[in-house]
């Protein structure tokens, strides 16, 4: 298992669609593509969408296949996880996909102001302990970081199996006067009302939780 992870890590480091941001780089100069993703990497002006904590990149790749007129970037700290999505994008010659291996804390060092149009947060650790609220990816410490790289009116999407985390995230959005565009604590109860990508693309964790009978929650809101 360890050898396989090391092999994937080494391969990811050589993939043309993968980039790494270290702590030292984040403090010194940032990712070289910061501010020039459209011009230098994607070579178009299509909207850029991030998936934070992308894991194996199922959502990043799945969305990119459905929306070729948008660009997608998956962000995760684990290189061996990113390997799956990055390789799938390469094998399918998908030019609208990239991955960044880094901590989400360093997101501002990877992207410039107004560079991102939309963010997906798919099945993050809900950090249920009250003492770890600051680590939740939808708390205002993180949201304020997202606002610095997003266009005005940028969209945040959350999918989670944790209803308390969903309720917490919704409360944060309401308290900060963000516009709620969609919310449900049982996504699969009314799938006909939403974009099929919400239910047809499933991450490893979504499949796992759904098979165990957990309801899937979804929240979509606009930053303003």
Buried (B, 14 or more C-beta within 10 A) or exposed (E): EEEEBEEBBEBBEEBEBBBBBBEEBBEEEBBEBBBEBBEEBBEEEBBBBBBBBBBBBBBBBBBBBEBEEBBBBBBBBBBBBBBBBBBBBBEEEBBBBBBBBBBBBBBBBBBBEEBBBBBBBBBBEBBEEEEEEEBBBBBBEBBEBBBBBBBEEBBBBBBBBBBEBBBBBBEBBEEEEBEEEBBBBEBEEEEEEBEEEBBEBBBEBBEEBBEEEBBBBBBBBBBE
